[in-house]
Amino acid sequence: MTNGKEEIHQESLLGEPEPWESWETKLVLYSLVIGAVGLVVLGALVNAFILP
């Protein structure tokens, strides 16, 4: 169990967030979404044209 002093000390070690952190997070999330959509679309195309 942590107390208030340890939590403040740990937060001070992290420092301020980088200025590009917000758009970098969005970029990663968008990339994952695009990858998942691409996987579904290509899976459907393979199922429709190659497997039959």
Secondary structure, 3 states (H helix, E strand, C coil): CCCHHHHHHHHHHHCCCCCCHHHHHHHHHHHHHHHHHHHHHHHHHHHHHCCC
